[in-house]
Amino acid sequence: MAIAGLTDTDIRVRDAVMRQLEWDPEVNASEIGVAAKGGTVTLTGFIESYAGKLAAERAAKRVKGVRAVANDIEVRLKLERTDADIAADAARALELRSSVPDTVQATVRNGHVTLTGRVAWPYQLREAEKAIRYIRGVKGIANHITMDARGLERDVRHRIVQALHRNANLDANRISVTVTGGTAVLTGTVGSWLQRESAERAAADAPGIVHVDNRIVVEPPSMDEVPDELC
């Protein structure tokens, strides 16, 4: 039976999230509260690390029926650390993470780390945050790193090329890809119109692409290239 405006589904989701938190070895759920309504789960209470806070959020998202998570858990350290100590550890962590360029910087205020700077690739934004996440004393991370537009274009082009190579119906070595802004330009040759369309769909599905300029030329194989059994 539903209670206090909660449906049976809300109660089921809340209880399932609580069990998932207790099951997860990365989460100390002893001081975490869970509320659920209409597929939205709210996490409250306290935990001793920022990594634990993120782990609790991931655990909640794994539960069937959860469509959104409001993570209001507060990081409460057992032993406080100074911002200077955290900043020193952050600088060292970023230095040791070879995938993060030295253009990335961290500032710390009241245990909250703000990342700034510019990177060339999307994964470098994620790697910088991962480097900081497990530092003892961190209460939160604000990632304000920006990405060079040329880096974004290189990443999108790389994704399109990979998608072309995964397509068994295409000879991706005969197709060239360039990306400018939100436009992908395809050139080269294929053996059929179907292959031309397959290449265009692969490019159109890439993140950030709003237009595909398909300049691929269809060149059917000559009779000399067709296997004898097909003649």
C-alpha positions as CSV (number, residue, x, y, z in Angstrom):
1,M,0.0,0.0,0.0
2,A,1.3,3.5,-0.8
3,I,2.1,5.8,2.1
4,A,2.4,9.6,2.4
5,G,1.9,10.3,-1.3
6,L,4.4,7.6,-2.3
7,T,3.3,4.9,-4.8
8,D,4.2,1.3,-4.5
9,T,6.7,1.8,-7.3
10,D,8.4,4.7,-5.4
11,I,8.8,2.5,-2.3
12,R,10.2,-0.3,-4.4
13,V,12.7,1.9,-6.1
14,R,13.7,3.6,-2.8
15,D,14.3,0.2,-1.1
16,A,16.2,-1.2,-4.1
17,V,18.5,1.9,-4.1
18,M,19.1,1.5,-0.4
19,R,20.0,-2.2,-0.9
20,Q,22.3,-1.3,-3.8
21,L,24.1,1.3,-1.7
22,E,24.6,-1.2,1.2
23,W,25.9,-3.8,-1.4
24,D,28.4,-1.5,-3.1
25,P,31.9,-1.9,-1.4
26,E,32.8,1.7,-2.5
27,V,30.0,3.2,-0.5
28,N,29.6,3.6,3.2
29,A,25.8,3.9,3.3
30,S,25.4,4.1,7.1
31,E,24.7,7.9,7.0
32,I,23.0,8.1,3.5
33,G,19.3,8.8,3.2
34,V,17.3,7.9,0.1
35,A,14.0,9.3,-1.2
36,A,12.3,8.3,-4.5
37,K,9.4,9.8,-6.4
38,G,8.3,9.4,-10.0
39,G,11.6,7.8,-11.0
40,T,13.7,10.6,-9.4
41,V,16.0,9.5,-6.5
42,T,17.3,12.0,-4.0
43,L,20.4,11.0,-2.0
44,T,21.0,12.9,1.3
45,G,23.2,12.6,4.3
46,F,26.9,12.4,4.7
47,I,29.9,10.4,3.4
48,E,33.6,10.7,4.1
49,S,35.0,11.2,0.6
50,Y,34.1,12.8,-2.7
51,A,34.9,9.5,-4.5
52,G,32.3,7.8,-2.2
53,K,29.7,10.4,-3.1
54,L,30.2,9.7,-6.8
55,A,30.1,5.9,-6.1
56,A,26.8,6.3,-4.4
57,E,25.4,8.2,-7.4
58,R,26.6,5.5,-9.8
59,A,25.1,2.8,-7.5
60,A,21.7,4.5,-7.5
61,K,21.7,4.9,-11.3
62,R,22.2,1.1,-11.7
63,V,18.8,0.4,-10.1
64,K,15.9,-0.4,-12.4
65,G,13.3,2.3,-12.5
66,V,15.7,5.2,-11.6
67,R,15.5,7.9,-14.3
68,A,17.3,10.7,-12.5
69,V,19.4,11.2,-9.4
70,A,19.7,14.3,-7.2
71,N,23.0,13.8,-5.3
72,D,22.7,16.0,-2.2
73,I,25.1,14.0,-0.1
74,E,27.6,16.2,1.8
75,V,31.2,15.2,2.1
76,R,32.1,15.3,5.7
77,L,35.8,14.4,6.4
78,K,36.9,12.5,9.5
79,L,40.1,14.5,9.5
80,E,40.0,17.9,7.9
81,R,42.8,18.9,5.5
82,T,44.0,22.4,4.6
83,D,43.4,23.7,1.1
84,A,47.2,24.0,0.7
85,D,47.6,20.3,1.3
86,I,44.9,19.4,-1.1
87,A,46.3,21.8,-3.7
88,A,49.7,20.3,-3.4
89,D,48.3,16.8,-3.9
90,A,46.2,18.0,-6.9
91,A,49.2,19.5,-8.6
92,R,51.1,16.3,-8.1
93,A,48.2,14.1,-9.4
94,L,47.8,16.2,-12.5
95,E,51.6,16.0,-13.2
96,L,51.6,12.2,-12.8
97,R,48.6,11.8,-15.2
98,S,50.5,11.8,-18.5
99,S,47.3,12.2,-20.5
100,V,46.6,15.6,-18.9
101,P,48.5,18.6,-20.5
102,D,50.3,21.1,-18.3
103,T,47.8,23.8,-19.4
104,V,45.4,22.4,-16.8
105,Q,45.4,24.0,-13.4
106,A,43.6,23.4,-10.1
107,T,42.6,25.8,-7.4
108,V,41.2,24.8,-4.0
109,R,38.8,26.6,-1.7
110,N,37.2,25.1,1.3
111,G,38.0,21.6,0.0
112,H,36.4,22.2,-3.4
113,V,38.6,21.9,-6.4
114,T,38.1,24.0,-9.6
115,L,39.9,22.8,-12.7
116,T,40.7,25.3,-15.5
117,G,42.7,25.5,-18.6
118,R,42.5,24.2,-22.2
119,V,42.9,20.7,-23.7
120,A,42.8,19.3,-27.2
121,W,40.8,16.2,-26.7
122,P,37.5,15.4,-24.8
123,Y,39.0,12.5,-22.9
124,Q,41.6,14.9,-21.3
125,L,38.8,16.7,-19.6
126,R,37.7,13.4,-18.0
127,E,41.2,12.3,-17.2
128,A,41.9,15.6,-15.3
129,E,38.8,15.1,-13.1
130,K,39.7,11.4,-12.5
131,A,43.2,12.5,-11.3
132,I,41.6,14.7,-8.6
133,R,38.7,12.5,-7.6
134,Y,40.4,10.3,-5.0
135,I,42.5,12.9,-3.3
136,R,41.9,12.8,0.4
137,G,40.0,15.9,1.6
138,V,38.4,16.8,-1.7
139,K,34.7,17.7,-1.1
140,G,33.7,18.6,-4.7
141,I,35.1,19.2,-8.2
142,A,34.0,21.9,-10.7
143,N,35.4,21.2,-14.1
144,H,35.7,24.4,-16.1
145,I,38.3,23.1,-18.5
146,T,37.6,24.2,-22.1
147,M,38.5,22.4,-25.2
148,D,40.2,23.7,-28.3
149,A,37.7,23.6,-31.2
150,R,40.4,22.0,-33.4
151,G,40.8,19.3,-30.9
152,L,37.0,18.6,-31.0
153,E,37.1,18.4,-34.7
154,R,40.0,15.9,-34.6
155,D,38.1,13.8,-32.1
156,V,34.9,13.8,-34.2
157,R,36.8,12.9,-37.3
158,H,38.5,10.1,-35.5
159,R,35.2,8.7,-34.4
160,I,33.8,8.9,-37.9
161,V,36.8,7.1,-39.4
162,Q,36.5,4.4,-36.7
163,A,32.8,3.9,-37.6
164,L,33.7,3.6,-41.2
165,H,36.3,0.9,-40.5
166,R,33.7,-1.0,-38.3
167,N,31.3,-1.2,-41.2
168,A,31.8,-4.5,-43.0
169,N,30.2,-3.2,-46.2
170,L,32.7,-0.5,-46.7
171,D,36.3,-0.2,-47.8
172,A,37.1,2.7,-45.4
173,N,40.6,3.1,-46.9
174,R,39.0,4.5,-50.0
175,I,37.1,7.2,-48.1
176,S,38.6,10.5,-46.7
177,V,37.0,12.5,-43.9
178,T,37.4,16.1,-42.9
179,V,35.4,18.0,-40.2
180,T,34.9,21.7,-40.0
181,G,32.6,23.0,-37.3
182,G,29.5,20.8,-37.4
183,T,30.0,19.7,-41.1
184,A,31.7,16.4,-42.1
185,V,33.0,16.2,-45.7
186,L,33.3,12.8,-47.2
187,T,35.4,12.2,-50.4
188,G,36.7,9.1,-52.2
189,T,35.1,6.2,-54.0
190,V,32.9,3.2,-53.3
191,G,31.5,0.4,-55.3
192,S,27.8,1.1,-54.9
193,W,25.2,3.7,-54.0
194,L,24.3,1.6,-50.9
195,Q,27.9,1.9,-49.7
196,R,27.8,5.7,-50.3
197,E,24.7,6.0,-48.1
198,S,26.2,3.8,-45.4
199,A,29.2,6.1,-45.2
200,E,26.9,9.1,-44.9
201,R,24.9,7.6,-42.1
202,A,28.0,6.7,-40.2
203,A,29.2,10.3,-40.4
204,A,25.8,11.7,-39.5
205,D,25.6,9.7,-36.3
206,A,28.8,11.2,-35.0
207,P,28.4,13.6,-32.0
208,G,28.3,17.3,-33.0
209,I,27.7,16.7,-36.7
210,V,24.8,18.6,-38.1
211,H,25.5,18.3,-41.8
212,V,27.2,15.8,-44.0
213,D,28.6,16.9,-47.4
214,N,28.8,13.6,-49.2
215,R,31.2,13.9,-52.2
216,I,31.9,10.2,-52.5
217,V,31.9,9.0,-56.1
218,V,30.3,5.7,-56.9
219,E,32.5,3.6,-59.2
220,P,31.1,0.1,-59.8
221,P,33.8,-2.6,-60.1
222,S,34.9,-3.4,-63.6
223,M,34.1,-6.9,-65.0
224,D,37.8,-7.8,-64.5
225,E,37.3,-7.3,-60.7
226,V,34.2,-9.4,-60.5
227,P,34.8,-13.0,-59.3
228,D,34.1,-15.6,-62.1
229,E,31.3,-17.3,-60.1
230,L,29.3,-14.0,-60.2
231,C,29.6,-13.5,-63.9
